[in-house]
């Protein structure tokens, strides 16, 4: 079956050093871009993660430190990856919870712009889990009656994912599905937007699932002590929760979405405070127009000072006494003579004796 596409759909898969979106790094990325004319383009990148690959992860995907030690880091490949994907919608297996947030984390870390806002996301695993509840290997066997060769290599898993989606469209065409509210629909149709809606039933806000939308379209927390509470209500009750998350070990894309909500909430609070602030009264004199002075006052001010009533007399001016004349009449200050004293000699003794001689 051929997909009905309004724009390219990029199937992709990531192998990484681990599953922690905020701390781990990509070691391999493969993208199969399905174009609107049915043609496809394939690119695979090996990536030096700049950190050791844990042996547990290497045993899963088969990529070891020596395999990628000479490869480029993601920062050197990011522009090429973004350009290749272009404006494509995105599809993957468990991509909403892992591959998309991991890819965004790497783009944000190196400062390469990659906008998710106007794309559709088709998570093939969600179709599978909601219809059959199986793994990729089982899904490939179940839908395609094939075994994955080189399982857990990025390109093999990516191609298996693409083939599974095509088989799902054939298998579930016209099939009924019942949601939690008991509503029956036929959600598996050959339309990327419809598949986006079906594979994003939890309506994640940040892909990592820390925040989701409720039925009213309001952002709520989906983890921890505030699970189920509106994000804005938590900011009001516990403003420090925002700082705790921004400083914590959360994915950068989660922090970006959290900051957007916080900025909006702050603006609403500032507007509410402005509305609640009472109007400042005008000064009494400023409120009166200049011509409102009584005519009697105007007339009194034009009379000679000695004929004016007391209230219109000019104010008396008080000055501090001027002591400059007294200071000028003082005798000049005689500077002390600094000439050293003359030593006592015979002439001085004779003069003193003559002065104090008794008559």
C-alpha positions in Angstrom: 0.0 0.0 0.0 1.2 3.5 -0.8 0.9 6.2 1.9 -1.2 9.3 1.1 1.2 12.1 1.9 0.8 15.8 1.7 4.4 16.2 2.6 7.3 13.8 3.2 7.2 11.4 6.2 10.6 10.7 7.8 10.8 7.3 9.6 13.8 7.4 11.9 15.4 5.4 14.7 18.1 6.2 17.2 20.6 4.0 19.0 22.1 5.7 22.1 24.3 5.2 25.1 21.2 4.6 27.2 17.6 5.6 27.7 18.0 8.7 29.8 17.0 11.5 27.3 18.6 14.2 29.4 21.9 12.5 30.1 22.6 10.0 27.3 23.8 10.6 23.7 23.1 9.3 20.2 25.5 6.8 18.7 23.6 6.0 15.5 20.7 7.7 13.7 19.0 6.4 10.6 16.3 8.2 8.6 14.2 6.9 5.7 12.4 9.8 4.1 9.3 8.8 2.2 8.5 11.5 -0.4 5.0 12.4 -1.7 5.8 10.8 -5.1 6.5 7.4 -3.4 10.3 7.7 -3.7 12.5 7.3 -0.6 15.8 8.7 0.5 17.9 6.9 3.2 20.7 8.3 5.4 22.5 6.8 8.4 24.9 8.5 10.6 27.3 7.0 13.2 28.0 9.5 16.0 30.8 9.9 18.5 28.8 10.5 21.7 31.7 12.1 23.6 31.2 9.6 26.4 31.8 5.9 27.0 29.0 3.5 25.8 27.9 1.3 28.7 28.4 -2.4 28.0 24.7 -3.0 28.7 23.8 -0.7 25.8 26.4 -2.1 23.5 25.1 -5.6 24.0 21.7 -4.4 22.8 22.6 -2.4 19.6 26.0 -3.9 18.9 27.9 -0.6 18.8 31.0 -0.3 21.0 33.4 2.5 21.8 36.0 1.5 19.2 33.3 1.5 16.5 32.6 5.2 16.8 35.8 6.7 18.2 36.7 8.2 14.8 33.2 9.4 14.0 32.0 13.0 14.2 30.2 14.4 17.2 26.6 15.3 16.8 27.3 19.0 16.7 29.2 18.5 13.5 26.3 16.5 11.9 23.3 18.4 13.3 22.9 20.8 10.4 23.1 17.9 7.9 20.5 15.9 9.8 18.1 18.9 10.1 18.4 19.7 6.4 17.8 16.1 5.4 14.6 15.8 7.5 13.5 19.2 6.3 9.8 19.9 6.9 8.9 16.2 7.0 6.4 14.7 9.5 8.1 12.2 11.8 7.4 8.5 12.3 9.1 5.9 14.5 8.6 3.1 16.9 8.2 4.4 20.5 9.4 7.7 18.9 7.1 9.9 20.9 8.7 8.8 24.2 12.3 8.3 23.2 13.5 9.1 19.6 11.8 12.5 19.2 12.8 13.9 22.6 16.3 12.5 22.3 16.7 14.1 18.8 15.4 17.4 20.1 17.7 17.2 23.1 20.7 16.8 20.8 19.6 19.7 18.6 19.0 22.0 21.5 22.3 21.1 23.1 24.3 22.2 20.0 22.0 25.2 19.2 20.6 24.0 15.9 17.1 25.1 15.1 14.6 22.3 14.6 10.9 23.2 15.0 8.4 20.6 16.1 5.4 22.9 16.3 3.9 22.3 12.8 4.7 18.6 12.3 2.7 15.4 12.7 4.1 12.5 14.7 3.1 8.9 14.0 4.3 6.5 16.7 3.9 3.0 15.2 4.3 1.4 18.6 1.2 3.1 19.9 -0.9 1.7 17.0 0.6 -1.7 17.7 0.2 -1.6 21.5 -3.3 -0.3 21.4 -4.3 -2.9 18.8 -2.2 -5.9 19.6 0.2 -5.2 22.5 3.5 -6.5 21.2 7.2 -5.7 20.6 8.8 -4.6 17.3 10.1 -8.0 16.6 6.7 -9.6 17.3 5.0 -6.8 15.3 7.2 -7.5 12.3 6.5 -11.2 12.6 2.8 -10.6 13.2 2.1 -8.1 10.4 4.8 -8.9 7.8 5.4 -12.6 8.6 9.2 -11.8 8.6 12.1 -11.9 11.0 14.2 -8.8 11.4 17.7 -9.3 10.1 20.3 -7.5 12.2 17.8 -6.5 14.8 18.7 -3.4 16.9 20.7 -1.9 14.1 19.2 1.5 13.3 18.5 1.0 9.6 17.1 -2.5 10.1 14.8 -1.4 12.8 13.8 1.7 10.8 12.9 -0.4 7.7 11.0 -2.9 9.8 9.0 0.0 11.4 8.1 1.4 8.0 6.9 -2.0 6.7 4.9 -2.6 9.9 3.0 0.7 9.4 2.1 -0.2 5.8 0.9 -3.6 6.9 -1.1 -2.1 9.8 -2.9 0.1 7.3 -3.9 -3.0 5.3 -4.9 -5.0 8.3 -6.9 -2.4 10.2 -8.6 -0.7 7.3 -12.3 -0.3 8.5 -11.5 -2.0 11.9 -13.4 -0.8 14.9 -11.7 0.5 18.0 -13.3 1.4 21.3 -11.8 4.1 23.5 -12.0 4.4 27.3 -15.3 6.2 27.1 -16.8 3.4 25.1 -16.8 5.4 21.9 -16.3 3.3 18.8 -14.4 4.6 15.8 -12.2 3.4 12.9 -9.0 5.3 13.5 -6.5 3.4 11.3 -6.8 5.2 8.0 -4.4 6.2 5.3 -3.8 9.7 6.5 -0.9 11.0 8.5 -2.9 13.6 10.5 -5.4 10.9 11.6 -2.6 8.5 12.6 -1.0 11.4 14.5 -4.2 11.9 16.5 -4.5 8.1 17.2 -0.9 7.7 18.3 -0.9 10.7 20.6 -3.9 9.8 22.7 -2.2 10.8 25.9 -1.6 14.3 24.3 2.0 14.7 25.6 3.2 18.3 25.9 6.9 17.7 26.0 7.2 14.1 24.5 9.1 13.0 27.7 5.6 12.8 29.2 6.4 15.0 32.2 3.5 17.2 31.2 0.4 16.4 29.2 -2.9 18.0 28.2 -6.1 17.1 30.0 -9.5 16.7 28.3 -10.0 20.5 28.5 -6.8 21.2 26.7 -5.1 22.4 29.9 -1.5 21.6 30.7 -1.1 19.3 33.7 1.8 17.5 35.4 2.1 13.8 34.7 4.6 12.8 37.4 5.5 13.3 41.0 3.5 14.9 43.9 1.6 17.2 41.6 0.5 14.6 39.1 -2.8 15.5 37.6 -2.7 19.1 38.7 -2.7 22.1 36.3 0.8 23.5 35.8 -0.4 27.1 36.4 -2.1 26.1 39.6 1.1 24.5 40.9 3.0 27.7 40.0 0.5 29.7 42.1 0.6 27.4 45.1 4.3 26.5 45.0 6.3 29.0 42.8 9.6 27.3 43.7 8.5 24.1 41.8 9.4 25.9 38.6 12.9 26.6 39.8 13.3 23.1 41.0 12.4 21.7 37.6 14.5 24.2 35.6 17.6 23.3 37.8 16.8 19.5 37.8 17.8 16.7 35.5 14.9 17.1 33.1 15.2 17.2 29.2 15.9 20.6 27.7 12.7 20.4 25.6 10.7 19.8 28.8 12.3 22.9 30.3 11.5 24.9 27.2 7.8 24.0 27.3 7.8 24.6 31.1 9.3 28.1 30.6 6.7 29.0 28.0 3.9 28.2 30.5 5.7 30.0 33.3 6.1 33.1 31.1 2.4 33.1 30.1 1.4 32.6 33.8 3.6 35.5 34.9 2.2 37.8 32.3 -1.4 36.9 33.4 -0.5 37.7 37.1 1.1 41.0 36.2 -2.1 42.0 34.2 -4.3 40.9 37.2 -2.2 43.0 39.6 -2.5 46.0 37.3 -6.3 45.7 37.2 -6.5 45.4 41.0 -4.3 48.5 41.6 -6.5 51.5 42.8 -6.4 54.6 40.7 -4.1 57.3 42.1 -6.1 60.5 43.2 -5.1 63.7 41.5 -3.4 66.5 43.5 -6.0 69.1 44.7 -4.2 72.0 43.0 -3.7 70.1 39.8 -7.4 69.3 39.6 -8.4 72.9 39.7 -8.3 74.9 36.5 -6.3 78.1 36.7 -9.3 80.3 36.2 -11.1 78.8 39.2 -9.5 81.1 41.8 -12.0 83.5 43.4 -12.2 87.0 41.9 -11.6 88.5 45.4 -8.2 86.7 45.6 -7.1 88.0 42.2 -8.1 91.5 43.1 -6.4 91.4 46.5 -3.1 90.3 44.9 -3.1 93.4 42.7 -3.4 95.9 45.6 -0.3 97.5 47.3 1.2 95.2 49.9 0.1 97.5 52.8 -3.6 97.4 51.7 -3.8 93.6 51.2 -5.6 91.4 53.8 -3.4 89.4 56.1 -3.8 86.2 54.1 -2.5 87.9 50.9 0.5 89.6 52.6 3.9 88.4 51.2 5.6 85.9 53.4 8.3 87.3 55.7 11.8 86.1 55.0 14.0 85.0 57.8 17.7 85.2 57.5 20.5 84.0 59.8 22.5 86.8 61.3 25.5 87.9 59.3 28.6 87.8 61.6 31.0 88.7 58.8 31.5 92.3 60.0 32.3 91.1 63.6 34.8 88.7 62.2 36.3 91.5 60.1 36.8 93.7 63.2 38.8 91.1 65.1 42.5 91.8 65.5 44.6 89.9 63.1 45.8 86.6 64.3 49.4 86.8 65.2 51.3 83.9 64.0 53.5 82.2 66.6 57.2 83.0 66.2 59.0 79.7 65.4 62.5 81.2 65.9 64.5 78.9 68.3 65.3 80.3 71.8 68.7 81.9 72.3 70.9 80.1 74.8 71.4 81.8 78.2 74.7 83.7 78.4 76.5 86.1 80.9 74.9 89.3 79.3 71.4 87.8 79.9 72.2 87.0 83.5 73.5 90.5 84.1 70.4 92.1 82.6 68.1 89.9 84.8 70.1 90.8 87.9 69.8 94.5 87.1 66.1 94.2 86.5 65.2 92.5 89.7 67.8 94.4 91.8 66.3 95.7 95.1 66.2 99.5 95.4 
